């Protein structure tokens, strides 16, 4: 009996239009002949159906799933740049989440001293992980990374079962850099985002946007604020009305 990988089953489910007719028939036949592969197929099918139900099909939102590794002796992870003092803060890998569609990896590490979690987003090209969001479902939590795709010091998530939770990675569909001093709002014509600046407030209208934005992130002077888009307008209170700030839009 021929063997196929879990990755091939995922391709069959998610990207069947990219496979030849012969390859699709081959995968289906192998699945039909194996109870184990049928179970894998049903699990992945249910997994992606649930993600599509919750998030829909969105070009800037990518499903994640735990990477199944062969068992090996568990041990703490010590980053190469650690000093002798930092070595006492040992990190244990909790889970590695992967996005087959987007070639990104999310490593979740736990600090054994205080049970705080760290999130590190890794991709093929440098600069692709700026302000990405890891969205969890049940519990519904958005974890926003920094400009390098990292987030540290996250508490109260150490008991999560990462093998059973649904999660997606959101990358910004649009980024705007705004300097109030020059009243410059460099909005791309196709985005149809409307901005209104009034002192320490910035009002954003997404009523006529081509993209269905669900979240907007404000970054100013190192501080961040994420808002869920529940209406056509979102209002942010700026920390300073004379300092540049950035807006990130997510589906």
Secondary structure as UniProt FT lines:
FT   HELIX           6..14
FT   HELIX           16..18
FT   HELIX           21..32
FT   HELIX           35..55
FT   TURN            59..60
FT   STRAND          61..66
FT   TURN            80..81
FT   TURN            84..85
FT   HELIX           86..88
FT   STRAND          91..99
FT   TURN            100..103
FT   STRAND          104..111
FT   TURN            112..114
FT   STRAND          117..123
FT   TURN            126..131
FT   STRAND          133..137
FT   TURN            138..140
FT   STRAND          141..144
FT   TURN            147..148
FT   STRAND          150..154
FT   TURN            158..159
FT   TURN            162..164
FT   STRAND          166..170
FT   STRAND          174..179
FT   HELIX           180..182
FT   TURN            189..191
FT   STRAND          194..198
FT   TURN            199..200
FT   STRAND          201..205
FT   TURN            207..208
FT   STRAND          215..220
FT   TURN            221..222
FT   STRAND          223..228
FT   STRAND          233..237
FT   TURN            241..242
FT   STRAND          245..250
//
